[in-house]
Amino acid sequence: MTGTLTAPSPVAASGGRRSEYLALALMYFAQGLPAGLAFNALGVLIRQGGHTVTDVGLTGFAFLPWALKFLWAGPIDNACVRWGHARVVGVTQLLAVALCLGLTAFSPVDHLHVALLGIIVLNTVCATQGIATNAYAVVRLQGRAAGAANGIQVAGFIAGMLVGGGGLLVLYAHVGWAYSMVAMAALLLALYVPLLLGRRWREPIAYLVAQPKARLRDLRRHADLGWALLIALVFKFASTAVGTLAQPWLVDRGLSLPQIGSLQMSNTVATAAGGLLIGVPLVRWLGNCGAVLAGCMLATAMLGMPWILETSHTADLRVLYLAFGVQSLCEGAMYVAIWALFMNWASPERPGTDYTAMQCCESLANAVAAGAIGGLGQRWGYGMAFGAAWLAGVLAVAFVALGLRRLALREEGRAP
């Protein structure tokens, strides 16, 4: 797989950068839609439909495609080199549209297991598209542009989660499951139109490349692989556990679906704002490692909000908006810092594979956290379960700090 790519003119490069940012925003937004359905809406729908808190733990299975996509990241990397990122993105986007239409007949309230299977397949398709998007981002925007690129990634993906999670709950309360899935399919199709019509973002990469086939086992070429895996596994574990348990907690607090949906949308906006307004400046001022440590400490400090709300028996909606909003701002800053770190850690020879492997570690931890917290909440009660997750977050910060000292980043000239 070899080829000679010519450099664009300065004017084309400037226009191409804007086009690249727009393409990234659209692709990550599209991938966030089914993720929002799985991570933010599904647990609420399960509990609201009369199922148990333990059943909410089934949402952990929807994390699995995002956790396991490293297994097919190499072939997707190679397909992007052979056929282009745009073609791979187009095929997966149209498959996602078809799957949303297929899900219209299977509500998680009435057909829990069939709906869960369909949502898992939908997330598998969008996770596959994520491999191609990651490869595109790393190859085009590694280095000084990584902070801005990951600000776009976080904001775009979270905006998709906002619409697919809280937005879907609000829509579901008014029109039901079938029409909500039709609306998601229509939105996915609409998002693809600018990508289909855009040309600048498809332009050849501006350097000579003799690209070998990407292989998963080549990850071992990173001498610091173990430390990178550790950071990816632990940084979001506690946050996912708290977020998953908060869904049935809000239902049991007596909030309606529109209220929960609006709260989740507010949280999602706050997360995106935190990524852009706090995370990107942190990366610029403190560098990759400093920004990660600061972001993780902020996010973990705020992770105790649900525990405080539960133990103080607070149910005032205004307090809920404020507490979860501040927590989400800090989590957004952490996300941007983490993924800027891994973008500059990934090798340009296998960009999708390296970057995706780290995302899979995060998703694997998410699956475990989501699957375990439902059972803990059922046995221990909300207060003890929220407290245990907060303690896990404090331990995670210590592991992240340990791993950061041993990472080698390309932008610092220390990559293996």
N, C-alpha and C positions, 0 to 999 in steps of 0.2 A: 504494500500500500504506500506508494510514493507519489509525489507530485510537486511541481514548482508553482508557487503562488506569488503573484506580483503585488508590490506595494501600491496602495492608492495614493492619489495626490493629497496634499495637505487639506485642500478644500473638501475633498471626498472623505478624508479621514475625520474631519470635524463633523460633517453631516452624518458619517457612519457611526460615530460615537453616540450621537443623539438617537439614531435609529436603533443602535444596540441596546441602549437604556430602555427605549420604548418597547422593544421586542421582549426584553427580560421582564419588564413589568407585566405585560400581557400574558406571557407564559406562566410566570409564577402566580399571577392572579387566577388563571384557569386551574392550576394544580391545587390552589387553596380551597376551591369550591367543594370538591368531594372530601377534602381533609376536614373542613369545617363541619360538614354533614356528619362525618364519623366521630370527630373528637368533641365537638361542642353541642351538637343537636341530638345525636343518637341516644345518649344517656338520658336526656330529658324526656325524649319520646318513649323510651322504654319504661321509665318510672311513671310517667303520666298515663301510660297505657295500662297500669295496674300490675306491672311486673315488679319483682323484688329488687332491693339494692344490690344483692348478689348478681342478679341478671345484668345490672349495669356494667359489671366487670367484663361481660362479653364484648364490650366495645374494644377491649384490648386486642381482640383478633383483627380489628380493622387497622391497627397499627402495623400488623405484620408485613404487608407489602412494602411499607416504607422502611421497615427494619431489614428485610431480606433482599431488597433490590440490588444489593452489591453482587448477588449471585449471577445476575445477568447484565451487570454494568459493562463488563468487557465487550461482549457482543454488540451492545448498543453503542459504545464508544467507537467500535470498528465500523458499525453501520453509518454513524455520523460522518466518519472520514470518507467512506465510500459513496454515500448518497447525499450527504449534506444534512445539517441539523434541521433545516426547514422541512424536509420531506418526512423525517422521523417525527417531528412535532405534529405535522399535519395528519399523519395516519393515526397517531394516538389520540389527537383531539376529536377526530370523527368517531373513533371507537367509543370514546367517553360519551359523546352525544347519544349514540345508539344505546348504550347501557342505561343512561338516565331514562330514556323512553321505555326501556324494558322493565325498569323498576316501578313504573307507575301502578302496576297491578299488585304490588306487594308492600303493604304498609308494615313498618316494624311493630305497630300496635297489634295487628291481627295476624301477621305472618313473620314473627320475629326472626326465626332462623333462616328463612328464605331471603328476607330483606337483608339480613346481616351478610349472607353469602354474596348477594348482589353488590352490596356496598364494598365488600372486600375486593371483588373483581374490579369494580370501578376505580378503587384506590390503587389497585395493581397497575392498571393502564396509565393512570396519572403519575404514579411513581416512576414508571418507565419513561414517560415524557420528561420527568424531572432529571433523569440521568443525562438526556440530551441537552437539557437546559443548563445543567451544571457544567457539562463539557464546554458548551458555548461560552459561559461566563468565565471559566478559568482561562481558556485559551485567549479570549479577547481582552479580558479586563484584569488579569493578574498584576500585582504590584501596587502602584499608588492609587489606581482606580478601584482597588478591592473594597475600600470602605464605602464609597458611593454605590458600587455594584451590590454590596450586601445590604446597604440601606434600602435599595430598590427591591432586592429579593425579599427582605423581611416585610417591607411595607406592602408589596404586591401580594405575597403569599397570605399575609394576615388580612389584607382587604378581601381576598377570596374567601378566607375562613369566616370573616365577618358576614359576608353575604350567604355563604353555604351553611353557616351555623345559626347565629342569632337571627339573621334575615330570613332564613328558611323557617325558623320557628314562628316568627311573626306571620309570614305568609301562610304557613300550615294552619294556624289558628283561624284564618279567614277562608281558605279555599280547600284545605285538605291535602292529603299526601300526593295524589295523582297529579293535580295541577301544579303542585310545588316542583315535582320532578320534571314536568313539561317545561316549566319556567327555567329550571337549571339547564336543561338541554338546549333551550333557545339561547340562553346567555353564553354557554360554551361555544355555540356556533357563531354567535355575534363576535365573540372575542377573537375568533380565528380569522375573520374577514380582514382586519388590518394587517395581520401577519401574512396572509395570502397575497395581499396587494403590495405590501412593502418590498422593496428590492435592496435598499442599502444594507440592511442587516444581514443579507445573504452574501455580501461581497466576500471574496477570498481573503484569508488571513494574510497579513502583510509580512511574511517571512518565508524563507525556503524551508520546506519541511520534508523529511524522509521519515515517515511515521511507521514504526513497527506496530504489529498488532498489540492491542492492549490486552493484558492478561491479569487476572485477579492476583495470582501468586507473585506478580512483580511488586506488589505492595511491600514485600519484604526488603526491597532495596532501601526503604527508609530505615535508617539505623534507630530512629526514635519512634518507630511505629507503635510500640507498646504504650508509650506515654500519650501519644495522640489518641489511641483507642480508649485509654482510661478517661481522658478529658471528655471525649464524645459520649462515653457511657454514663457518666455521673452528673454532668452539668445541669440536665433538665429533669432528672428522675423525680425529685421532690416536687417540682413545679407541676409536672403532669399528674402526680398522685393527688395533689391539692385540687387542681382544676377538674379532674374526673369526679372526685368526691363532692365538689361544690355543686355539681349538677343535680343529683338527687336531694342534696341539702336544701337547695333553693326551692325545690318542689315541696319538701316537707315543711319548709317555713311558710308555706301558703301562697307563694307567688304564682301568678297565672303564667301561661305560656307566653303571651305578649310581653309581660313584664320581664320574664327571664330572657326572652329574645332581645329585648331592648337593652337590658343590662349587659348581655354578652356582646352586643354590637358596640356599646360604649367601651367595654373592656378592650375589644379588638382595635378600635380607633386609638385608644390610649397606648396599646402595644406598638402599633405602627408609628405613632408620634414619638414614643420613647426611642424607637430604633433610629428614626431620622434626626430628632432634635437632641438626643443625648448620646446614642450609640456612635453615630458617625463622628461627632466632635471628640468623643473619648478616644476613638481610634487615631484621629489626627493629632491629638495632644499627647496621649500617653503611649502610642504605639500599640501593636497588636497585643502583646502579653499584658501590658499595664491595663489596657482597656478591658480585657477579659477578666482580670482579677477584680477590678473595680466594679464591673457590671455584675459579676457573680455575687459579690458581697452586697451590693444594693438589692438585687433581686431576692437573695436569701433573707435579708433583714425584713423585707416586706412580706415574705411568705407566711409570716405568723398572723396576718390579718384575719383569715378565716377562723383560726383558733380563737383569737380575741373576740370575734363576733359571736362564735358559738358559746364560749364560756360566759360572756356577758349577756347572752340571750338578746342580742340586738337584732331587730328585724326592720328597722326604719329604712325605707327604700333609698332615701338620700344618703344615709350613712353607707349603705351597701355600694352605691355608685362611687362614693369617694374612696372607700377602702379598696375595692377591687380595681378602681381606676389607677390609684397610686401604685399598687402592686404590678399592674400591667405596664405602666410606664417603665418601671425598672426592669421588667422582664424583656421588653423590647430593646433596651440598651444592651442587655446581656446577649441577646440573639445576634445583633449586628456585630458585636465584638467577636463572638465565637466564630461566626462564619467568615468574617474577614480573615481571622487567624488561619482557618483551614483552607481558604482560597490561596493564601500565600504559602501554605505548607504543601499543597498538591503539586504533583509533577506535570508539566505541560505534555509529556509523552503519553500520559493516560489520565487526562483531566477529569473526565466523567467518573472513572473508576475510583480514583483516589478520593475525590470530594464526596462521591456518593457513599463510599465505604464509611466515612465519618458520619454522614447523615443516617446511615443504617444503624450504626451503633446507638445514636440518639433515639431512633425509632424503636429499636429493640428494648432499650431501657424504658421507653414510653409504654410499650406493650406490657412489660412486666409490672410497671407501676400502676397502670390502669387496671390490669387484671387482679392485682393484689389488694388495692385499696378498697374495692367494693366489699370484699370479705372482711377486711379489718373494720370497716365502718359498721358492718352488720353485727360483728361480735363485740367490738369495743365501744361503739357509739361514736358520734361525730367528733366530740371533743378530743378523745384520746387518739383517734386516727389522724386528725389534723395536727396534733402535737407531735406524733411520731414522724409525720412527713416533714415537719419543720426541722426536727432534729436531724433527719437524713440530709436535708439541705445544708445544714452547718457542716456536717462531715464531708459532703461533696465539695464545698469550697476548699477544704484542706487538701483534698486529693487534686483538685484543679491547680492549686498553687504549687504543689509538688511537681506536677507534670509540666507546667509552664517553664520551669527552670531548665528543662531538658529537651525542649523542642527546638528544632532548627528550621528557620523560615527563609524562603528564597529572597524576600525583599531586604533581608538583613545580610545577605551574602553568606549564610551559614548552612545552606541546604545540603543534604547528603547527595 
